Amino acid sequence: MGVGGSFWDLLKPYARHEGAGYLRGRRVAVDLSFWVVSHSAAIRARSPHARLPHLRTLFFRTLSLFSKMGAFPVFVVDGQPSPLKSQVRAARFFRGSGMDLTALPSTEAEASADAPVQPRNAKFTRYVEDCVELLEYLGMPVLRAKGEGEALCAQLNNQGHVDACITSDSDAFLFGAKTVIKVLRSNCKEPFECYNMADIESGLGLKRKQMVAMALLVGSDHDLHGVPGFGPETALRFVQLFDEDNVLAKLYEIGKGVYPFIEGVSAPNIDDLPSPSTKSLPRARSPHCSHCGHPGNKKNHIKDGCNFCLVDSLENCVEKPAGFICECPSCDKARDLKVQRRNENWQIKVCKRIAAETNFPNEDIINLYLSDDNLDNENGVPLLTWNKPDMEILVYFLSFKQNWEPAYIRQRMLPMLSTIYLREMASSQSKSFLLYDQYKFHSIQRIKIRYGHPYYLVKWERVTRSMISNDSPSKQTELEGKNDKVEVLDGDDEVVDEEEEEPTMISETTELLDEPDVPQVLDDDKDCFLLTDEDIELVNAAFPDEAQRFQEEQRLKEAKSRARKSKLNVAGFETPKGPRPSGVQLSIKEFYRSKKGLSGDSGKDGSRKSSDVDLSKNLPKSVRRRLLFD
């Protein structure tokens, strides 16, 4: 949730719409609890009998985020919730179940920071631990927060450890986030919403502390109610009256009953201020004529005329039209004074509402949002390392949890393994000359557009012992040792062709939510090839010679295509000599000449000749054509 009310709707006009290539090469912090709750519920709704949907969703989403989008994800796990959030969670439960909120214990002792922490739901905790175990087998970095997961995501983003946060909690900005991705759909052509703090500052003039002040007024995950009568629009208008450095200090003054809009020792108490309805507006507008609406009065205009109407008597004085607004200095001053008094009345009204709240503002909430110590680590420095997945344990884990076939798991892991291999080749850190110790780079087939983003369709060739018999003994020994352990797509029972059905162990396998494209396997009697979709820049960096050769071939093909099209265009304007080949459309003149010749020869069969037809020039041209060509 984050900040109460429709806070996301307030920020939506300033969202940027980015495509799948935006996250390529960037580090992103993912709020793991958000993925577990939202997407597990979505799969449950589609397939009620799904087997552990949180693991399935996390598995395919991680593969898509890492391989297809090219990002470096960092997963953040929630720690112990604060007592304030436990109180709000209980209040939401009471309100959702239709129970009376007065039965909810709301003493200050239970809502204080020293209150005992209530543990999370045991089932949800077990789901999170399963996800953490899966991420460790995939080689992804997992960080544990002291409190809220979005708080640690925002801290990593604020300190420059990651480039963006993926969370739906709007209070990530209050924790210091600079870039927040609200909803991320990897298998969707439509761009996703990306919110930058710089755009929000330039559009709304809101900064971090001003957002904290809005959360105190509207309500948040740590204060369900906020101040009665405050919505996002009212809170925005109020906090915009102060700059970021003074907004929280002004809230403290209002909470103590001091009116903040009069500086100095003469600042009155809010309770001593008169009610807005009892204030009388002083007369600042000079009298105006009731007939023409200009300064003066009707009697003087009858006697001396109106200087604005430029007439000598009232008889010719122009009657004021409907909706007439006088632009004289006295009217402008009166209007400005009216707006000023209206704003003052509104300020007094909202200040009295705030001052009526007890313990406002809550200092524990302010310290929670402005704290930069959210990492559950003694050093306070995050360790972000992306390791290779442990395939043997991963296959065993998913086979046990999801009841998937080992070949199915290995095949779905190939896009991630190819991305890791290309990154290592690009950085010259690869210790193995083969992908997954079985496939070597063969060629680039073509450019493929997937979800609006271009990719290379890369062809990998299966390496056999006969192909490396002439290689060095060390490579041959390494390959033999690897093949004893790895059997990916090896054997007739593990090759998943396009015609073979996928494992039907669980019902949600047919739901392609965020599931990456399955690599194609081309198997014949002699060789075995693998086709995968890879990032263009990554392939160019890993195999520059092959990429350059492919680009030159593409340029030659394009040049030949342009030359062929130009020849066809030139030939279209020239009349061909000799017999025209069949299947080529004739021009209109050639068509009429050929038909005329056929009509002239038709007399041999006893039919009507063209000479028998009266082709008088007096007849219309269309009639003569019909008579000539039947």
Residue, then its C-alpha position, 0 to 999 in steps of 0.5 A: m500500500g504505502v501512503g494512504g489514499s490515491f497517492w499513486d494516482l497523484l504521481k501517475p502523470y509524471a510516470r515514464h513508460e519504459g520498454a524491455g531494454y530499459l533494465r539491460g545492464r542495470r541493477v534492480a532491487v526487488d521487494l520479494s514479499f510483493w512478488v510472493v503475495s501479488h503473483s501467487a494470488a493471481i495464479r491461484a485465481r486462474s488455477p485454484h489447484a496450482r502447486l506452490p505458485h510462489l515458487r513457479t512465479l519466482f522461478f520464471r520471473t527471475l529467468s525473464l528478468f535476468s536473461k530476457m531483460g538483461a537486469f541484475p536483480v537483488f532480492v530483498v526479504d522483509g525483517q521483523p515488522s515494526p509495532l506500528k505496522s502490526q497495529v495497522r495490520a490488525a486494524r485492517f483485519f478488523r475493518g476487512s472482517g466487518m468488526d467494530l474497530t473500537a474493539l481493537p486495542s489501540t493504547e499508546a503502549e502497544a503502538s510504541a516502538d518498545a512494544p513486543v513485535q508480533p511475528r508474521n503469518a507462519k504460512f507466509t514465512r514458510y513461502v518466503e523461506d522457500c523462495v530464498e532457498l530457490l534464489e540461492y540455488l539460482g545464484m541470486p543475491v538475497l539481502r535481509a532487511k531489519g524491517e520493511g523490504e521496500a525500505l532496504c530497496a530504497q536505501l540501496n537505490n539512494q546509496g547507488h548500489v542499485d539503479a531502480c526498485i521494483t515494488s508497489d509500495s508508494d512509501a519507497f519514495l519516503f524511504g529515499a528511493k530515486t527510481v521506482i518501477k511499480v508493475l513489471r510484466s516481462n511478457c508484455k509488449e506494453p511498456f511499464e511505468c517507471y517513476n523518477m524522483a526528479d520528475i516528481e520534484s519538477g512536476l509537483g515540487l515534492k521532496r522526500k520530507q514533504m512526502v513524509a509530511m503527506a503520509l503523516l496527514v493522509g495515513s500510511d502503513h504505519d498510521l491507518h487513519g492519519v488526520p481526519g479530513f485530509g486526502p492526497e489533494t488537501a495534503l499536497r496543497f498544505v505541504q506545498l506551503f513549506d519548503e522541505d527543510n521546514v515542513l516537519a518543524k512546522l508540523y511540530e509547531i502546529g501539533k503544539g498549537v502554534y499557528p505557523f504562518i506568523e513568524g516571531v514571538s507574536a505567533p498566536n495560538i491556534d485556539d485563540l484564532p477566531s473562527p473563519s465564519t466570524k471574520s468580517l471582510p473590510r470594505a475595500r471596493s469603491p461604489h460602482c454604478s448599478h447600470c454600467g458597473h463602472p466606478g461611481n454611482k448612478k446619481n453622479h453618472i446622471k449628472d456628469g456622465c461616466n468617464f468609462c462609457l465616454v457619454d454625457s448622460l445616463e441615457n446613453c450609458v452602456e448597460k453592463p452585460a451578463g458576467f461583467i467584471c470590472e477591471c478598475p484598481s479598487c476591484d482588483k484589490a478587493r479580489d486579491l484581498k478576498v482570495q487572501r482571506r479565503n486562503e487564511n480561513w482554509q489554513i486556520k481550518v486545517c491547522k485546527r484539524i491537525a492541532a486536535e490530533t493527539n501525539f501529532p506528528n508521530e516521531d517514531i514514524i518520522n524516524l522510521y522513514l528517514s532512517d538509513d540503517n535498514l540492512d540486517n548486516e553487521n558491516g552495513v555494506p551489502l554484498l552483491t554477487w551473482n554466482k552461477p546456478d547450482m544445477e544439480i541441487l536446483v534440479y533436485f529442489l524443483s523436482f521435489k517441490q514442483n514435481w517437474e521433470p529434470a529435462y524440463i527444468r534444464q531446458r528452461m534454465l538454458p536462457m539464463l545459462s547462455t546469458i551468463y556464458l555470454r557475459e563471461m565471454a564478453s569480459s574474458q573471464s570464461k574458463s569454459f569454451l562451451l555453453y553448459d559444457q556441451y554447446k559451442f557457438h555456431s552462428i547468428q541466424r537472424i534478428k528476431i523482434r520479441y516483445g518490441h525488442p530486437y534479439y539475435l537468434v543464435k545457433w549453438e552446435r552440440v559438441t561430441r567427442s569426435m569433434i574435439s579429438n584433435d583439440s588439446p588433451s586438457k579440453q577433452t578431459e574436461l569435457e569428458g568429466k563434465n559429460d559424466k555429470v551433465e545430461v542436459l537434453d541428452g538422450d531420447d527421453e530428455v529431448v523436448d521437441e516441438e511435437e513432444e508434449e510438455p510435462t503435465m505434472i501440474s495444472e499451471t504449466t499451461e499458464l505462460l505467465d512470465e515464462p521465457d521462450v523455450p529454446q528450440v532443439l534441431d536434431d538430425d542423424k549427425d548433428c544437434f543444434l540449439l537456438t536461443d534468443e540473445d541480446i544483440e549488444l551482449v553477442n557483439a561483445a562476446f563474439p565480435d568477429e562472428a557478429q561483424r561477419f553477420q552484419e556484413e552479410q546483412r548489409l550485402k543482402e540489403a544491397k542486393s535487395r535494393a538493387r533488385k527492387s530498383k531494376l524492377n522499378v526501371a523495368g516497369f517503365e520500359t516496354p519489353k521487346g519480344p514475347r512477354p513471359s506468361g504471368v506478367q500483367l500487360s499494359i492497357k494498350e497492349f491488352y487492347r491490341s492483343k484483344k483486337g488481333l484475336s477479334g480479327d481472326s475470329g472470322k475463320d470459325g464463322s463468327r462475327k468479324s471485327s470488320d462486320v461491326d459498324l464502328s462509326k465515329n459518331l458512336p461513343k468510345s465506350v460503345r465502340r469498345r464493347l462492339l469491338f471486344d464483345 
